[in-house]
Amino acid sequence: MSWTRGPLTALTVCVLLLTGSVGCDSGDAPERRGESSGAPTAAVGRLLDKTDREGRRYREVEDKGAPGVGIEVEPDTHAGWDVRLTVDDFRFSPADARAKAVPGRGYALLFVDGRAVASLRAPGHHLPAGYLPHGTHHVTARLYADDDTVWAVDGEPVESTADVTASGAEPSTTAGHALSAPGTHLRTEGRGSPDRGGEAS
C-alpha cells in the first residue's frame, strides 16, 4: 500500500498548487503583499499614493521606531556651509546597496529652497558658497529607502529643515524651529518647503 500513498500525496500537492490553495513563501512576500493590497506591513510600511515631485512614492511606517532626522547648517571658514545630519532609528546604506526597502535604512536627499542638490550616504556634507547666495534659504534633509521611496509618518515625509541666512559679510543660521531632536520625526509642513505637506522636491 505504500506505493499508492506516495503518488496520491504527490497528486494532492499538485492539485492544491494548481488551484492556488497552497503557495510558496519567500523573504520578500510580506512587502509584496503589503504593497499590492495596501495592507500595512510591520517594518517596511506600506506604499501610499502620495509622491514627491519626482514621482517617488511615500512609504508609510508606524511612528514608533520610525526613522528620524535632524539638520544643522553652519558656515565654514571658506565661505561655504557645513551640513550635519543627526539620525535616529536610521542607518545610511552604501551607494551599491540593493534597490529594496529595508527597515530604517537608506539615504538622505538634501534640498536647497526645494531643489535637490545632493544625495547623502553619510551624515556630513559640504555646500559651496554659491548654493546659498545672499538672503534666507531653506535647507532640507529628507530620508529615503534604498528603493527610492520616501520614508513617511502620518502621511508626511520624514525630514528636517534649517533656515539659513547668508549675508555678504557674515552668514548665520536660524534653525531652532526646524531642528529635530533624536527620536522625533519632524515634517516641516510648509515652513521650509514650497508646498504644504513637505513637498520640498
C-alpha positions as CSV (number, residue, x, y, z in Angstrom):
1,M,0.0,0.0,0.0
2,S,2.9,2.4,0.5
3,W,3.3,2.6,-3.3
4,T,-0.1,4.2,-3.6
5,R,0.3,6.6,-0.8
6,G,3.4,8.3,-2.3
7,P,1.8,9.1,-5.7
8,L,-1.5,10.0,-4.1
9,T,0.2,12.5,-1.8
10,A,2.1,14.0,-4.8
11,L,-1.1,14.3,-6.8
12,T,-2.9,16.1,-3.9
13,V,0.0,18.5,-3.6
14,C,-0.1,19.2,-7.3
15,V,-3.8,19.8,-7.3
16,L,-3.5,22.2,-4.3
17,L,-0.8,24.1,-6.1
18,L,-2.8,24.4,-9.3
19,T,-5.9,25.6,-7.6
20,G,-4.0,28.2,-5.6
21,S,-4.9,26.8,-2.2
22,V,-1.2,26.4,-1.3
23,G,1.6,28.8,-2.2
24,C,5.3,29.2,-1.6
25,D,6.5,32.0,0.6
26,S,9.7,34.0,0.2
27,G,11.5,36.5,2.3
28,D,10.0,39.4,0.2
29,A,6.4,38.1,0.4
30,P,5.2,40.4,3.2
31,E,6.4,43.5,1.5
32,R,4.9,42.5,-1.9
33,R,1.6,41.6,-0.2
34,G,1.5,44.9,1.7
35,E,2.3,46.9,-1.5
36,S,-0.2,45.2,-3.7
37,S,-3.1,45.0,-1.3
38,G,-2.5,48.3,0.6
39,A,-2.4,46.3,3.9
40,P,0.2,47.6,6.3
41,T,3.3,45.6,6.9
42,A,5.2,45.9,10.1
43,A,8.7,47.0,9.3
44,V,8.9,48.3,5.8
45,G,5.5,50.0,5.9
46,R,3.1,50.4,3.1
47,L,3.2,52.5,-0.1
48,L,0.9,55.5,-0.3
49,D,-0.4,57.1,-3.5
50,K,1.2,60.3,-2.4
51,T,4.5,61.1,-4.2
52,D,7.2,63.8,-4.2
53,R,7.8,66.0,-7.2
54,E,10.0,63.4,-8.9
55,G,7.2,60.8,-8.5
56,R,8.8,58.8,-5.7
57,R,6.1,57.2,-3.6
58,Y,5.8,57.7,0.2
59,R,6.4,54.7,2.3
60,E,4.2,55.0,5.5
61,V,5.6,53.4,8.7
62,E,4.4,53.5,12.3
63,D,5.6,56.4,14.4
64,K,7.2,54.1,17.0
65,G,10.6,53.1,15.7
66,A,10.3,55.2,12.5
67,P,13.4,56.9,11.2
68,G,14.1,60.4,12.3
69,V,16.4,63.2,11.1
70,G,17.7,66.5,12.3
71,I,19.8,69.0,10.4
72,E,22.4,71.7,11.3
73,V,23.9,74.0,8.8
74,E,26.9,76.2,9.8
75,P,29.2,78.5,7.9
76,D,32.8,77.2,7.4
77,T,36.0,79.2,7.1
78,H,36.0,79.3,3.3
79,A,32.5,81.0,2.8
80,G,30.9,77.6,2.3
81,W,28.5,75.7,4.6
82,D,28.9,72.5,6.6
83,V,25.7,70.4,6.8
84,R,25.4,67.8,9.6
85,L,22.6,65.3,9.9
86,T,21.6,63.5,13.1
87,V,19.5,60.4,12.6
88,D,17.5,58.2,14.8
89,D,16.5,54.6,14.0
90,F,18.2,55.0,10.7
91,R,21.4,53.8,9.0
92,F,22.9,55.1,5.8
93,S,23.3,52.5,3.1
94,P,26.3,52.2,0.9
95,A,26.0,53.5,-2.7
96,D,25.9,50.0,-4.1
97,A,23.0,48.9,-1.8
98,R,20.3,46.7,-3.4
99,A,17.3,48.8,-4.5
100,K,15.0,47.3,-1.8
101,A,13.3,48.9,1.2
102,V,14.9,47.7,4.4
103,P,13.5,49.0,7.7
104,G,15.4,52.0,8.9
105,R,17.9,52.1,6.1
106,G,18.6,54.3,3.0
107,Y,19.9,57.7,2.2
108,A,19.0,61.3,2.5
109,L,18.4,63.9,-0.2
110,L,19.5,67.4,0.5
111,F,17.3,70.3,-0.9
112,V,18.1,74.0,-1.0
113,D,14.9,76.0,-1.5
114,G,13.1,73.0,-2.8
115,R,15.8,72.0,-5.3
116,A,17.7,68.7,-4.8
117,V,21.4,69.4,-4.6
118,A,22.9,66.2,-3.1
119,S,22.3,62.6,-2.3
120,L,23.9,61.7,1.1
121,R,25.1,58.3,2.2
122,A,26.7,59.8,5.3
123,P,25.7,62.4,7.9
124,G,28.1,65.1,6.7
125,H,28.2,67.2,3.6
126,H,29.8,70.5,2.4
127,L,27.8,73.1,0.4
128,P,30.0,75.5,-1.6
129,A,29.2,79.2,-1.0
130,G,27.4,79.5,-4.4
131,Y,24.5,77.3,-3.2
132,L,23.4,79.8,-0.6
133,P,23.7,83.4,-2.1
134,H,22.7,86.5,-0.1
135,G,19.3,86.1,1.6
136,T,17.4,83.5,3.6
137,H,17.3,79.9,2.3
138,H,15.6,76.6,3.4
139,V,18.0,73.6,3.6
140,T,16.0,70.4,4.0
141,A,17.2,66.8,4.6
142,R,14.6,64.1,3.7
143,L,15.1,60.3,4.3
144,Y,14.5,57.7,1.5
145,A,14.6,54.0,1.4
146,D,17.0,52.3,-1.0
147,D,14.2,51.6,-3.4
148,D,13.8,55.4,-3.7
149,T,10.6,55.6,-1.7
150,V,10.2,58.4,0.8
151,W,10.1,57.3,4.5
152,A,6.9,58.8,5.9
153,V,4.9,59.0,9.1
154,D,1.3,60.1,9.3
155,G,1.4,60.8,5.5
156,E,4.2,63.3,5.8
157,P,7.9,62.8,4.8
158,V,10.5,62.2,7.4
159,E,12.6,65.4,7.0
160,S,14.0,68.4,8.8
161,T,14.6,71.9,7.6
162,A,17.0,74.6,8.7
163,D,16.5,78.2,7.8
164,V,19.9,79.8,6.7
165,T,20.5,83.5,6.2
166,A,23.5,84.4,4.1
167,S,24.8,88.0,4.0
168,G,27.7,89.4,2.2
169,A,29.9,89.5,5.2
170,E,28.8,87.0,7.8
171,P,26.4,84.1,7.2
172,S,24.2,82.9,10.0
173,T,21.7,80.1,10.7
174,T,18.3,80.2,12.3
175,A,17.1,76.6,12.7
176,G,15.6,76.5,16.1
177,H,12.1,75.5,15.0
178,A,13.3,73.2,12.3
179,L,15.9,71.0,14.1
180,S,14.5,67.7,15.2
181,A,15.9,66.0,18.3
182,P,16.7,62.3,18.2
183,G,13.5,60.3,18.4
184,T,11.3,62.8,16.7
185,H,10.2,62.8,13.1
186,L,9.9,66.4,12.1
187,R,7.9,67.2,9.0
188,T,8.2,70.9,8.2
189,E,4.6,71.2,6.9
190,G,5.4,74.0,4.6
191,R,7.6,76.1,6.9
192,G,10.7,75.3,4.8
193,S,9.0,73.9,1.7
194,P,7.2,75.5,-1.2
195,D,4.1,73.3,-0.7
196,R,2.3,72.1,2.4
197,G,2.9,68.5,3.2
198,G,6.7,68.9,3.0
199,E,6.9,68.6,-0.8
200,A,10.3,70.3,-1.0
201,S,11.3,68.3,-4.0
